[in-house]
């Protein structure tokens, strides 16, 4: 992100107290999943956020060493690592208890994120000689905006540093009436800086709106790396492209359930839980592999460990438990270096689809990507 790092514990506590007081939006992300929530209460070395997912989804989605949070604050956005500490209740609402970050990374103020997807927004502005004119909004940030004028601008009047005023009815609930300084002009397009800077109550609302647009852009960019695989070139060795899902299991019922959930994402097949069958499956270069875990006994662990070692560093794999407890499965997954460990529940199919898509996106982003369609609406 490339900005200031805040490490002072008191400063971090003050920031959390402020965002909790105004119930600020935040995004919780792991390498595989993304959840939207909002701050509720700061409490010592922990803070509460709204539980926008079920208990199991939180356990399997957020119990990750790379869990991070992002949120808007003043003119910029902050990001920091955290950990899921448990669950709570604040003002009658179910909450997640998260650890206060040791540090927060602040975006460079000079690089304030600019939203270009603003739609059709008509802007009224006064020239330095107090003549009212009309233009359209080209982009906006927490520190300024870029505007396209409807008619030519007199060069002798529009000089950098000139004082102006703008009215920007951005969306319902965000109407900016501000004094600005002209910073640059190119033809009919000119950039302005809010001067003085925006403050309460407008700034937090604008910062949140911009933060939401940025998160949408980030998610869209991430999906592009996975949604569209490159067309196959003539003579290309297609066997090099990871493709397909493999379930290592003797359970035909589980196979049918996974086919229903994931068959539209990738071809899925089941192989017996033997080393030879696993080697043959790996030779076909699958994109992802599931180890079915039905017991956490010593014999099962001894059987599973050499198979997991066969795929480590070659194919990402998940531990997929049935009829067992989640906590010990997570510990086993950590020991075997599984990408994800989860007790399967067909009733939570949408969450499971998102999790699988996240693993594929994380693994193949920026390289050879398997074909993964967009998530269904409402996921």
N, C-alpha and C positions, 0 to 999 in steps of 0.2 A: 504493500500500500504506500510505502515511501513517505511517511510523515513522522511527526514527533512521537516519541514513546513516553507514556506517562507511567512512572513507577512508584511515585509517592503514594503510600497507602491512604493517607488522609484525603488526598485529592481524589483518589478513586472512590473512596467512601462518599465524599461530597457529591461526586457526579452521580453515583447510584442513588443517593437520596433524592436528588433533583429529578431524575428520570422516573423514579418510583412515584414521586409526588404528582407527576402529571400523567402517570400511566402510559409511559412512552412505549411505542412499538419496538420490538426487537425480533431478529431472525436468529434461530439456533440452527447451526449447520454442522454436519459431519462430512467426511468424504463421500458419503452415499445418500444422505437424506437432508431435507430442509424443512424446518417447522417455523411457522409464524406464531408469535406470542406477544405478551406485553408485560411490562414491569408492574409489580404490585407493592412489595414491601422489602426494605433493606433491614437485615437483622444480624448484626455482628459480622461474622465472617461468611455469612450466607445471604442470599436474597431470594425472594419468592417471585415467580412469574406464573402467569395463567397457564394451567394445564390444558392445552388445546388438543391433546391426543389422549388416548386411553393409557392406563397404567402399563400394560404389556408393550404397547407401541413405544412408550417413553423408555422403558427398560431396554428394549432391543434396538431402538433407534438412536438413543442418546447416550447410552453407556459406551462411550468410545473415547479413546485417549486423545483424539484430535477434535473433540467437541469445541466449537467456537461460537461466539455471539457477536452480532453486528447491530448497531443502532445509531440513529441520528442524535447529534448533540451540538447545539449552537450552530455555527456555520459549517460544520463538517460532520463526518461519521467516525465512530469509534469501533474498534474490533479487539477482542481479547479471548484468550482460552479460558475455559471453565470446566467444571465437572458436575455431573448429576449427583447430588447428595441424598436425595430422597423425595418424599412427597409431604404436602402440608395442606393447611386450610387457612385462608385469609378472607375475612368478611363473607364467609359462607361459600367461597369459591375454592375449588380444588386447585392446588398449586404444585409446581415443581420447585424444589429447593436446590439452588445452584451455588457453587463456590464463588466467592468474590475473586476476580482475576488478580494475578500478581502484577499485571501490567495491561495497559490499553494502548493500542496503536492508533494514532490520530492521522487522518489524511492531511496532506500538505494543503494549507489554506490557499496557496496560490493556484492549486489545481482543483478548485471546487468543482464538483461533478456538474456537468451541464446536461439538462434534459432537452433533447431535440424533438422527441415525439410529443409535441404539445398540442397538436390539433389546430383548429382554426381559432385563434385568439386575437381579437382586435384591440390594439393598443392606442391610447391617446397620449400624446406627448407635447410638451411645450418647447419651442425652440429657445435658444439663448436670448432671443428678442421677444419672448413671451407670446409667440404666435402658436395657436393650437393646430396640431396636425394629427393625422391618423396613419397607423401602420399595422403590421402584423408581427406577432411574436415568432422569432426564429428559434431561440432556445433560452433557457433560464437556469440559474444556479442560486445558491443562497447569497451570493455576493453581487450578482448583477444579471444582465440580460442582453440579448442581441435582438435588434428590431429591424424590420424591413419597412422603409417608408413608402407610401403610396405615390409620392412624386419626388422629383429631384430635390436634393438638399443644397442650398447655397454654400459653396466652399468657403466664402469669406466669413460665414456666420458659424459654421460647425467646425470648431477647432478643438482638438483634444484638451481636456481640462475645463471646458465650459460647463457651467451649471445648468441643469434642466430639471424638469419634473415629468413623471410618467404615471399613468394609470393602467394597471394590467389586471383585468378580471380573469384570472387564470382558470379557476373552476369554482363551483359553488362552495362558499366558505373561505375562499382565498382570493381576496381583492387587494391588490397592492397599489397604494397611493404613496409615492416616495419621491424624495429629492435624489437626484443622481448626478454623476459627473460623466461627461462624454470621454471615453477612453480611446476609441478608434473609429474610423469611418472609411468605408470602401464602397463607392457608388452610392446606392440607396440604403445600404446596410450599415448600421452603426452599433457599437457596443457601449453599454453604460454600466457604471458601478454604483450600487446603492450607497449614498453618502448623505447623512450618516448611515451606518449599517442598520439593517432591520433589527428589531428587538421584540420583546414580548408585546402582545400575544401572538403576533404574526409569524415571527421567525420559527418557533417550534412547529407550527402547522405547515409552513412551506418546506422546512427541512424534512419533515415526515413524508410529505408528498413526493419530494425529490428522491428520498431514500427508497420509497416503494417503487418508483420508476426505475431506479438503478438496479434494484434487486430483480425486477422483471427483465431488464436488459442482460444481467449476468446469467439468469436462468435460461434465457433464450439463446445466448451465445454458447452456453454449456450444452444445450440440447442439439445445437447445430453440429457439434463435433461427433454426435452419436446418431442423430436422426437420419443423416444422409451419408451412406458410404459412397466412396468414389466409384464411378463407373469402371467396370473391369476393362482393362486395356487389352488389346489384341495380343495373344501369346502370353498373357500374364498367368502366373502360377496361382490359381485361385485357392489351392490347398494351403497357401501361406496366410490366407485371411481367416482369423478365428471365427468360427461359425457353429452354432448349435449349443444346446444345453444337455448335460449328461447327469442322470440320477443314478447313483451307485446304491442299489437297494434290491431287495427281493420282494418288495411290497407293490403289487400291481394296483391296489386301490390308491395309494399315494401317487403313483404315476398318473393315473386318470385325473386326480385332482390337480396336479401340476400342469397336465396338458390343458385342462380347462382354463387355468389361470395364465399360463405362460406360452401356450402353443401359438398364440398370435404374435408373440415377440420373437421367438426363435424356435426352430425345430427342437423337440425334446425327445430323448430316448432313454431307456433304462437298461443298465448292465448289472450283472450280478456282482456282489461284493467280494471279488477275487482279484489278486494282484494281476493275473494274466489278462482278465477282461478289462481291467483298468488301463493297463499298458496299451491295449489295442484301441481303447477309446481315446487316450491321449494322442496316439499317433494320428488320429483324424483331426487334430487341432481344434478342440471345442473352445467356445468362448467362456464357458462357465461350467462348474461341476458342483453337484450337491452330494454330500455324504449323508446318508440317512442314519441317524443315531436313535436306537430304540432302548438302549440300556447304557448306563454309565458304570457298569461293573468292570472288574479287572480284565476279564476275558475280552469284553468288547473293546476296551482301550488298547489291549495288546494287538487285537486284530486291526484296529483302525489306524494306529500310529504308523506302521510301515507303508500303508496305502497313502496316507497324507504326505509322507516324505517323498513318495513317488511324484507328486504333483507340485510340491512347493517350488516356487520360482518359475513354473512352466505354465500352469493354468490357475486362475483364481478359483477358490473353492469356498463353499458354505457348509457349515454343519447344520443339518435340518433335523431337529429332534421331534419325536412323537412319544407321548406317554411318559415324559420325564420332566424334571424340574428345570426351570430356566437358569437359575444361578450356577449350579454345577456345570451345565452345558456351556455357559459363557466362559467359565474357568478353563474347561477343556479346549474350547476354541482358541483362547489366548495361548495355551500351551502348544497347540498344533499350528498356530499362526494362520488360522482361518480368517478370511475377509470378514465374515459375519457368522454369528451363531444365533439361531433362533428356534424356538419351539413352534412348529407349524400349526396354524389355525386357519382352516379354510374360510371361516367367517370373516377373517381380517384380510381378505384377498387383495383389496386395493393397496393396503399398506405393504403387503408382501411384493406385489408387482412393482411398487415404487422402490422398494429396497433392492430388488434384482436389477432394475434399471439403473439405480444409483451405482451399484457395483460395476456394471458394464461401462457406464459413463466414466467413472473414476479410472478404470483400468485402461480403457482404449481412447480416452480423450487425447487428441493431438496426434494419434497414430492411426493404425489400421483399425477402423471402428466397425463392429458388427451392426447389423441393421436393427435398430430399436425404434418403434413408433412412438409418437407422443403419448403422454399419459392421458387416460380418458378424462373427460370433463368432470370436475368435482373431486379429483384425486387429491 
